[in-house]
């Protein structure tokens, strides 16, 4: 009978590189989404909605929208998770504002932008998940309600994302909404295929 291999904990350096690199992947995804006139779900999607309505910068919106959720994060997932998440969100806010000054995008196929941005955001989120962090917001709320009320976090997250995409009909055209859904499918495909219980042993 084979024994399970010992669980190897992430070092501080490994956590630090993940918190630095993962938000950069997501920030590049945001750059592609914005360049193509698209959006995504979660608090990033809420920031996109406000950006399209009032032309406010996405980075500061991301930082501000997530602030109320950290209290729930401490209660539902502990201080370590919440601190890592705060760092990741803060860096994402900074990267989102800095990247447009470093990269000038020309013509980009919108279908490619939707799929590639979804893949990149999925990779970034996967890195954060494996290092016990997230991009905060609705995901934290969903986990808190699952722990306190017994509601399914996955279904809550899906309902929130569908509500954000439904609200987007007031600020974007149907084609942009359809491509945004395609991007969300690409994002979730990366998570579903690469994040399975028991397959990844690092913590």
ZILIN-V960169 format. One record per pair of residues at least 12 apart in sequence whose C-alpha atoms are under 10 Angstrom apart, sorted by the first residue. I is the first residue (numbers start at 1). GAP is how many residues later the second one is. Records with the same first field share a line. If there is no record, write none. Layout:
I: GAP  GAP
This chain:
4: 197
5: 196
6: 195  196
7: 193  194  195  196
8: 193  194  195
9: 122  192  193  194
10: 120  121  122  191  192  193
11: 120  191  192
14: 117
15: 69  112  113  115  116  117  118  188
16: 68  71  72  115
17: 110
18: 66  70  106  108  109  110  111  112  113  115
19: 65  66  67  68  69  70  72  73  105  108  109  112  114  115
20: 67  68  71  72  75  108
21: 67  70  71  103  106  107
22: 66  69  70  98  99  100  101  102  103  104  105  106  107  112  113
23: 64  65  66  67  68  69  70  71  72  73  98  100  101  102  104  105  111  112
24: 64  67  68  69  70  71  72  75  96  97  100
25: 67  70  92  94  95  96  97  98  99  100  102
26: 18  66  69  70  91  92  93  94  95  96  97  98  99  109
27: 32  64  65  66  67  68  69  70  71  72  73  90  93  94  97
28: 64  67  68  71  72  75  88  89  92  93  96
29: 67  84  85  86  87  88  89  90  91  92  93  95  154
30: 14  15  18  28  29  62  65  66  69  87  88  90  91
31: 64  65  66  68  69  72  74  82  86
32: 73  76  78  80  81  82  83  84  85  86  88
33: 15  77  80  81  82  83  84  85  146  147  150
34: 14  17  18  24  79  80  83
35: 65  70  71  72  73  75  78
36: 71  72  73  74  75  76  77  78  140  143  144
37: 15  73  76  77  135  136  139  140  142  143
38: 14  72  75  76  79  130  134  135  137  138  139  140  141  142  143  145
39: 13  75  78  125  126  129  133  137  138  140  141  142  144  145
40: 74  77  78  81  121  122  124  125  128  137  139  140  141  142  143  144  145  147
41: 97  116  117  119  120  121  122  123  124  139  140  142  143
42: 93  94  95  96  97  115  116  118  119  120  121  122  123
43: 18  19  20  22  23  92  93  94  95  96  117  118  121
44: 14  15  17  18  19  21  22  91  92  93  94  120
45: 13  17  115  116  119  120  123  135
46: 12  15  16  19  91  115  118  119  121  122
47: 12  13  14  15  16  17  18
48: 13  14  116  120
49: 115  116  118  119  121  122  123
50: 118  121
51: 120
52: 116  118  119  120
53: 115  117  118  119
57: 36  39  40
58: 34  35  36  38  39
59: 30  31  32  33  34  35  36  37  38  39
60: 30  32  33  34  36  37
61: 32
62: 27  28  30  31  32  34  73  74  75
63: 23  26  27  28  29  30  31  73  74
64: 25  26  29
65: 71  72  73
66: 19  20  23  24  69  70  71  72  74
67: 19  22  69  70
68: 68  69  73
69: 13  17  67  68  69  70  71  72  75
70: 12  13  15  16  66  67  70  71
71: 69  70
72: 64  65  68  69  70  71  72  73
73: 12  13  63  64  66  67  68  70  71
74: 66  70
75: 65  69  72
76: 64  65  66  67  68  69  70  71  72
77: 55  56  63  66  67  70
80: 52  53
81: 48  50  51  52  53  55
82: 50  51  52  53  54  58
83: 50
84: 44  47  48  49  50  51  52
85: 43  44  47  48  49  50  51  52  55
86: 47  48  49  50
87: 46  47  48
88: 40  45  46  47  48
89: 44  45  46  47  48
90: 45
92: 43
110: 65  66  69  70
111: 65  67  68  69  71  72
112: 67  70  71
113: 66  67  70
114: 62  64  65  66  67  68  69  70  71  72  73
115: 64  65  66  67  68  69  70  71  72
116: 67  70  71
117: 63  66  67  69  70
118: 62  63  64  65  66  67  68  69  70  71  72
119: 64  65  66  67  68  69  70  71  72
120: 63  66  67  70
121: 62  63  65  66  67  69  70
122: 61  62  63  64  65  66  67  68  69  70  72
123: 64  65  67  68  71
124: 63  66  67
125: 62  63  65  66
126: 61  62  64  65  66  68  69
127: 64  68
129: 62  66  74
130: 65  70  71  72  73
131: 71  72
132: 71
138: 15  18  19  22  23
139: 14  15  17  18  19  21
140: 13  17
141: 12  15  16
142: 12  13  14  15  16  18
143: 13  14
161: 20  23
162: 19
165: 12  13  15  16
168: 12
